[in-house]
């Protein structure tokens, strides 16, 4: 409170001080009697020199920043595609930095050189087609080079992955990442968001998970039956708004459960195996050096962006659709630590699309191992597949949905 | 037809003069239909909104430089609710960033720049009595006013203002469960923007009609000052692109309020499984950026137009390559409609489509380069009078180059993958769009202040303002490039998370963030000089002469005291283009457009 008072007092005193200065200034201009707004040659020359001085300072600071910070945080690229990206980035930076220095120099130099001088008239020079041609064609040629090189790299980075690329899914939600390895068959099991339960956070599709979801939708404490019971109970009095909320909830759940039962009818049991051997991995993503990875991305709630800055790879994760990206790590975590001379350095997967309050905390540490230790780790993990961990015993079959959901589809 | 309408128009106004159009306070200052007053109303509102947006940026810059440290300044403005113990809340950080961006882009740089100067200058520089429809013009301002008010109100609602970034991508903006600002705050944001779009549309239609129909005798399209060309193309861009934003906003309003699924599919949020299926969040992004990219030029073209006029006048030389300048404006305007996909390279869009957008986007660099070299050649062998307006116009050319060249890197999809949504982008658009447009606006205010208020601004304060602003703003935005190359994502509340995995980046980002914030505070204080100079000069500045800068354009032939209908007698007749500065064979270094060609004199 005192602080606010002090701030207010300072503001008021400041305003009074300015008012006093203004009075002094007004009196002094009356004494001088000159037209205060006319730019005299002193003003002109001073500002022209300041322009030149500013250019020197500006260029100096830019060079200082380049030397000190240019590549400090970025470091070396750690993937095959990343090396290509960085080469192209350096080339482009060199071109645009040269243009930046050249044109800014001309601008400030001309301002300095051609400031109004007594007796020197401006040169009437309205147009020159040849000059116009030069600065249309030269940039066009340079841009053509930039475009061709850029698209070549773009095609390499976004093209299809090798057929033996390791398939990994990254699942994003507020505010963390979950990885799913495809398991022994290197095929990711199918998923459907409606199957998401505590035991099946990624919504994988198997006969058991469908049954389990239907059961929860029907029988859990907030399930369809409890809601129906609550609404039909004549002994409890509910407010209109509560009834509305419950009814909306009920119709939503009934719609979902109908869709689930459809899914059950259409489900091909042979596909269960592709999901059962998947491996769900939290906290840290382990990758193998020199192996190509094909990542599938999903989002549970809002758009996130998977940003592997050290591998120079990025793609948005979008609710309702799957996005893809590939890269091949080329240095293990141990190796990159030596190369960057930072014993605690870690690769990281960050979220790079605004996704809510804790957006800045949403990340996953990435560890790249050499082939031997990756294989060792993977063999251990393969003993904890999706089935082993979450559905060791089969789920009891559920009652057909039609018997429970009685009323007509939601309006 | 047009000429007949024109004659009648003139006649009608001649009539007015006989009767001495008496106006009361309300019709003169509040519900005014006079384009000069409406221009000033836009300027005042936009300046106020600009101050608010700048203050918001200082608030979140304090958090970025000294994360987690208690600040009296923050608790003074945000109170215990949003800054408990003087530490900014995460949600409010996003709210501040969102509203800062929205106000700056739409309310200051669109409403303030195009609204002020199109209104002020189109009739004056074309030799028209007023806008084609004074009433619609008045509506345009009052819609703008209401939408500004709604946007400000949204800062004070209990669940906080919109927090999804100024681009308000759904699902984040559609789901109140995802972030608190997507409740009432976002509803207000959407309604405010819907009204803003209406304002912008009415204004733009009026500008287009006025430019096409109300040019005075002799004012052919190729004798129009470049300011008018810029406003004209800007208005066309606005008319074609803003309705698309309106549709994007309406669909979002429907998703939020009517349970539709335009942008929503397969979502579980806050433990609730939504039944929405089949929508696409990417659809919103296409719609948004179909406006969003032309919007950049809606902001930039008026600034370039103003600076063309200021640079030609104060170089005492014709603008170099007048027709090439018009061609560039048209080319930029056209291309701006087919480049929106470069904002979406990493959304999972088809890579081939990405390649097409790379190509079209990089094409824009060509007309931009032409404009820069034409400015440089205009300065070359000129006789420069460095007024504050001229300094700002030169500053604009510098920021247009500096921010423009980094656009080449971002437009290259392969490179965009690695720097998309990092501080490199923040640096790029703040320099090329923010600084350039603000410099254009300041230049415009310093240059046309005598026309707006009949008084002169103080020269020394103007100089001081320029130097503090250019040093401060470059100091803020240039280091951001390096933070971005290091890979720091934008819209992070606290960069000390880097400490957990990369000490080198951590040190660098934290150091540069302090530097940036200090420059931002200095630059903000510099604006006090401008505000003081501006308001002080309105009331107590020295009286302006009729043509203070020895300029050729028509607005300087009107009397200093504003009259209804702009010219007391007949409308001026135009005989030449507006850039006859230092023409050989003339005694003076400027020949106003109203002077007939001398015998044997050739038009440029």
Interface residues (C-beta under 8 A of the other chain):
Chain A: X3 X4 X7 X18 X22 X26 X35 X36 X37 X38 X39 X43 X44 X47 X48 X50 X51 X54 X58 X61 X62 X65 X66 X69 X70 X71 X72 X73 X74 X75 X82 X84 X85 X86 X88 X89 X92 X93 X95 X96 X97 X99 X100 X103 X104 X106 X107 X108 X110 X111 X114 X115 X116 X117 X120 X121 X122 X123 X124 X125 X126 X127 X128 X131 X132 X135 X136 X139 X140 X143 X146 X147 X150 X151 X153 X154 X155 X157 X158 X159 X173 X174 X193 X194 X196 X252 X255 X256 X297 X300 X301 X302 X303 X305 X307 X309 X310 X312 X313 X314 X315 X316 X318 X319 X320 X321 X323 X324 X340 X342 X344 X345 X346 X347 X348 X350 X351 X352 X353 X354 X355 X356 X357 X358 X359 X360 X361 X363 X365
Chain B: X72 X75 X76 X89 X90 X91 X94 X163 X164 X165 X169 X171 X172 X175 X178 X179 X180 X264 X265 X266 X267 X268 X269 X273 X274 X275 X277 X278 X279 X280 X281 X282 X315 X316 X317 X318 X320 X321 X322 X323 X324 X346 X347 X348 X351 X354 X355 X358 X359 X362 X363 X365 X366 X369 X370 X372 X373 X374 X375 X376 X377 X379 X380 X381 X382 X383 X384 X385 X386 X387 X391 X394 X397 X398 X401 X402 X405 X406 X408 X409 X412 X413 X414 X415 X417 X418 X420 X421 X422 X456 X457 X458 X459 X463 X467 X470 X471 X474 X478 X479 X481 X482 X483 X485 X486 X487 X488 X489 X491 X492 X493 X494 X495 X497 X500 X501 X502 X503 X504 X505 X508 X509 X512 X532 X536 X540 X542 X548 X579 X581 X582 X583 X584 X589 X604
